[in-house]
Amino acid sequence: MAPNGFGALWNWNRFGDGIHTAVAYADGEEFDRTNFTVTTFGKEFLSGKTGTWSINDFPSDGDVTYIQWDQSEQNFVITGVE
């Protein structure tokens, strides 16, 4: 198997709120595309904010999932499930 692939590090908030389309090309030919949605907090990078929340009945009835805002990830992370 040949090692191949691609990756990109990008701040998706720079696109702004809404639906966008990513298109992949190889040798000038489109080979795939997908839509993605960006939702920002009105800033390109949210800083100085913290918080932890519980989500009842997720992923199953009776479960409680705990999430926390992670500034470095610019995302919520799961911190526990009971």
C-alpha positions as CSV (number, residue, x, y, z in Angstrom):
1,M,0.0,0.0,0.0
2,A,1.4,3.4,-0.9
3,P,1.5,6.0,1.8
4,N,-0.7,8.9,0.7
5,G,-3.1,11.5,2.0
6,F,-3.3,15.1,2.9
7,G,-4.0,17.3,5.8
8,A,-4.5,21.0,6.5
9,L,-4.6,23.1,9.7
10,W,-7.0,25.9,9.3
11,N,-9.1,28.2,11.6
12,W,-12.6,27.4,10.2
13,N,-14.0,30.6,11.9
14,R,-12.2,32.6,9.3
15,F,-14.8,31.5,6.8
16,G,-17.6,33.1,8.9
17,D,-20.9,31.7,10.0
18,G,-22.9,29.6,7.5
19,I,-22.6,26.7,5.1
20,H,-19.5,26.4,3.0
21,T,-18.1,23.9,0.5
22,A,-14.7,22.2,0.5
23,V,-13.5,20.9,-2.8
24,A,-10.5,18.5,-3.2
25,Y,-8.4,18.3,-6.4
26,A,-5.7,16.0,-7.7
27,D,-3.8,16.9,-10.8
28,G,-6.2,19.7,-11.5
29,E,-9.3,17.4,-11.4
30,E,-12.0,17.6,-8.7
31,F,-12.3,14.2,-7.0
32,D,-14.5,15.1,-4.0
33,R,-16.5,17.8,-2.3
34,T,-18.4,18.3,0.9
35,N,-20.5,20.9,2.6
36,F,-19.7,22.0,6.2
37,T,-21.2,24.4,8.6
38,V,-19.3,27.0,10.6
39,T,-20.8,28.5,13.7
40,T,-18.7,31.1,15.5
41,F,-19.1,33.0,18.7
42,G,-18.6,36.2,16.7
43,K,-14.9,36.0,16.9
44,E,-12.1,34.3,14.9
45,F,-10.7,32.9,18.2
46,L,-12.6,32.7,21.4
47,S,-10.4,33.4,24.4
48,G,-10.8,33.9,28.2
49,K,-14.0,31.8,28.4
50,T,-14.5,28.7,30.5
51,G,-17.4,26.5,31.4
52,T,-18.6,23.0,32.2
53,W,-22.0,21.6,31.5
54,S,-24.0,18.4,31.9
55,I,-26.2,16.9,29.2
56,N,-28.9,14.5,30.6
57,D,-29.9,11.3,28.7
58,F,-27.0,11.4,26.4
59,P,-25.8,9.2,24.7
60,S,-28.5,6.9,26.3
61,D,-31.5,7.4,28.5
62,G,-30.3,7.8,32.1
63,D,-26.7,8.8,31.2
64,V,-25.3,12.2,32.1
65,T,-22.4,13.4,29.9
66,Y,-20.2,16.2,31.1
67,I,-18.6,18.7,28.6
68,Q,-16.1,21.5,29.1
69,W,-15.0,24.3,26.8
70,D,-11.4,23.9,25.8
71,Q,-9.8,27.1,24.5
72,S,-6.8,25.4,22.8
73,E,-9.1,23.1,20.9
74,Q,-11.7,25.8,20.3
75,N,-14.3,23.1,21.0
76,F,-16.1,21.3,23.7
77,V,-14.6,18.2,25.1
78,I,-16.2,15.3,26.9
79,T,-14.9,15.1,30.5
80,G,-17.0,12.3,31.8
81,V,-20.1,10.1,31.5
82,E,-22.1,8.6,34.4
